[in-house]
């Protein structure tokens, strides 16, 4: 039996991780952490777990977590993860980190985009980026995986086949993406209140969103060339889901049919990628670990459309994918 701990158990991604792990009879969730006083039960925080998981949420030290768990899913905010992960690794606990703390390779880039010094800079550039469709062969045997961001997964998975095959220019790429409100987390904030979000659509983080350097770094690594992206996120009044519309300059005269065939060949054998002929919608993938992608040639550009569930494939689902590969389970365990 594999024992798993959930760090920062009160958030949306933690809930989704727990629900997915409960589908695996070989995994037991043995610890959950929170800084809330009184050690509340997990079911009092997430009522959907009533009768499914009898566990208290506690303020546990890394050493206490290590006594109870073999793996930890770190659902803490950026900056907080590096305060505990090095100690967990030293104690022999393997970690899937859902924060942004280990995604970037350069401490200076991290400082620029996150506004603080990195707490564990020696590991940067050495941690495998947890996107199994691109780096799955590197994940087994690792003790720490940097789980990708939701916007980044959408953009990277759409663009990677065409950039790797050199079918689009690596510069001048525009990523226009919309996300449901759950992407902002569970903590109450004024601009995410119902009356602020309902019947409204807004852009944010224009030119300074933290996922931009992550998108550029991973696409550059995957394609072996310097990739430059303009990324603009938007908030839409729905619970969950991401839709990205991406514009890139083609380098060939390949038709829509040929481009779709290239993308299908690139993702052959990847169980959670669906290259589709139709224009996908967020409802097509809601509550699943699937990504739907398509491409069209439009007036000298290629327009790609990709959708995923930001809480599943954009966070907790891919975290369980990574865990499955680390622990030796079939990649799809608990996800189909």
Secondary structure, DSSP 8 states (H G I E B T S, - for coil): -EEEEEESTTSHHHHHHHHHHTT-TTEEEEEEE---TT--BHHHHSGGGTTT---BEE---HHHHHHH-SEEEE---TTTGGGTHHHHHHTT-EEEE-SSTTT-S-HHHHHHHHSS--TTGGGTTTSEEE-HHHHHHHHTT-SEEEE--HHHHHHHHHHHHHHHTT-B-SSSEEEEEEE-GGGG-SS--GGGSHHHHTT-EEEESTTT-THHHHHHHHHHHHHTS---EEEEEEEESSSS-EEEEEEE-BSS---HHHHHHHHHHHTTT-TTEEE-SS---GGGTTTSS-EEEEEEEETTEEEEEEEE-TTIIIIIHHHHHHHHHHHTS-TTTTT-
